[in-house]
Amino acid sequence: MARRSGLHSFLDRAARISAIGSSARHLPEGIKRFVNFLPSSIYNPNYCLTNTFQTIQQQGLRPEDFVFEVVETEKIRDIDHLAAIFSKYREHGVNVALDDVGSGYSTVEFMLRLQPDYVKIDRGLISMCDQDPHKQTGIKEVVEKAGRFGGKVLAEGIERREEFQFCLDNGIELAQGYFFGKPELEPPPVFFAV
């Protein structure tokens, strides 16, 4: 709805600001905070990200605790524009991530071109990877190529110990998934009538 009405840039900015504020309340210093963003909502990185950096500063947070990641549902249409966005984030001491590498729009070629700080391997490659030689080859390719530029690899969607063990055995030290715990939701806000 926001995209159809031309307001998706405002919604994306509000979501980033909200995530920063929520992280200030719930996470101690030194813990990474992964925040999604829509590249299409950042038409001018110099202007569109100003509120993001101001909010981090106003909350007294450290930029190096943040990792901004490309939303996986959005097709990367202009890789040079996305590289400029990544550059602006890094200029302010923030890390960047490419999500769902190995499927959909996040290809290994995009990863090599953008050289994100964090490379999140798609859960489709991770699911049952301990039993699928094709998936194992794909995972090893991502790990090897990310290693060329120092990207930290994170396995998404780990649900079984065997998947986790395969990832560990192949140099992946970061992981997320139901095997470790389900996401916790913040309690809904309370509104008072005035």
Summary of the structure (lengths in Angstrom):
residues: 194
radius of gyration: 17.5
end to end distance: 29.4
largest distance: 61.5
contacts: 567
relative contact order: 0.10
helix: 47%
strand: 15%
